[in-house]
Amino acid sequence: MKNIKKFLKLLTILLFVSCTTEVIKYIYIDPTTGEQINPDKLPGNGITPDNPSTNDPSDDPGNPAEYIKTTSSTVTLPESPANSAFDMIAISFTDGRTEDTIVLGEDQYCGASSAKVEIPYPTTVKPFKMSKYMVSYNTWYHVYQWAIKKGYKFIGKGCEGMYTNGKNAGVYYKFNEGGEPKVEEMPVAGVNWRDAVVWCNALSEMTSLTPVYCSDANFKTPLRDSTQSTTEFADKNWDMTPGKIDNPCVNKKANGFRLPYTAEWEYAARKKKNGTCIQGRNIPGDESGSFYDFDDTDKANGFNFVKSTAVGNYMWYRYNAGGSGGTTASGKDDSNATIHSKLSAYSDKACAYNQGSNRTHLSGGKLPSHLGFYDLSGNLCEWMFEYHLQYGSALKFAPKRECRGTDFVTTTNWTSSGERGAHFPLYTDAGFRICQNN
């Protein structure tokens, strides 16, 4: 822990040492000296094919004590129904540390598990709060209505979940777009990145907190308009002028609500309370093994990940999202019959919802991550704040924003706890969860 700042300046270079029958090892090089670094001295205790994702900052990696504390609290909206309230989980540390380490991009070795190979990137995370569930349509709707009355402007209205025409179809249809909520704890869908940013500011002002995203460097004017662009649906439509919606001035000291940073999301997805991590190939919460099958690159390099036997217990995805849900963690009925009876009349005009078609499910119907967050993988992909760049990149901007967690139709894009993907800001088949500084 004493050398974290120095360590973060290191460029991690992975070199495979060729051998016939021995296990392939990673070598870490300090670019300033050219010397090899003992991986046991790094904040991850080293990453090898036979020992992936140890990432244990404890002085006693064999039996680390718990030091990550989670505290849940409920946020209620003024002059709104009780079902618009939501829970936040605060992450803090009990051993005096002010930040904790996480190695992003671990276990992402080959094309089968990621769109591109990631070089493991160590970084730190400060205490933060994140919503236990994705933002529900109940919460979205009542904040949205308040915001419109206060002069806010949005591109879209959001919808009460989505569905497909069958199990594996790639076209998304919307439930109840912009209408009053019909169920409880369905994650809001159909939200583009720009609307999510402005909505976070509206939630902050509605709850008498300081907004995070502003149009000026002095943080006097919160962004309240996501419609600043002239060509709303062009992929190559962005404006990186400071203070514009695609490059907001971020008040990092504000106590208001914001989108997660990708390191916070991965921390919530992979960390256990004793500081160790599940593998980056695993679904959040799932310790049984990797989400992915091996490919030839894995085999050639001697990797020996165990395949998960419990994926369906932790996420809604293509192979189970058409199935009927049960009772959620908060006691809601997620059965196909109930959802059909309440939402089928509000199906997309282009395609009626039929029971058995893949759909988004109520939050909390699967098992959580070790820190208590639900549906981090599957159901809906989630917007992050960052531009989509390589870890550690010197570049500042990119046209796409990061997404995590995939959805109820996709099978391989950004599915595991260590993966990330991206969309243009106006992509709408997504949802989000919210964070605060702690």
Secondary structure, DSSP 4 states (H G I P E B T S, - for coil): -TTHHHHHTS---------SSSPP---EE-TTT--EE-GGGSTT---BTTBTT----SS-TTSPPP-EEEEEEEE--TTS-GGG-EEEEEEEESSS-S-EEEEETTT--STTTSSSPPPPEEEEE--EEEESSPPBHHHHHHHHHHHHHTT-B-S---BS-EE-SSSS----EESSTTSPP-SSSPBPBS--HHHHHHHHHHHHHHTT---SEESSTTS-SB--BS---SSTT-TT----STTSTTSPEE-TT--S-BPPPHHHHHHHHHB-TTS-B--TTSPTT--S-BSSPP-HHHHHTT--PPBPS-GGGT---TTTTTSPP-B-TTS-B--HHHHHHHHGGG--TTS---TTS-B---TTSS---TTS---SSSSS-EEEEEE---TT-S----SSEEEES--SS-SSSS-STT--EEE-TT--S-B---EEE-
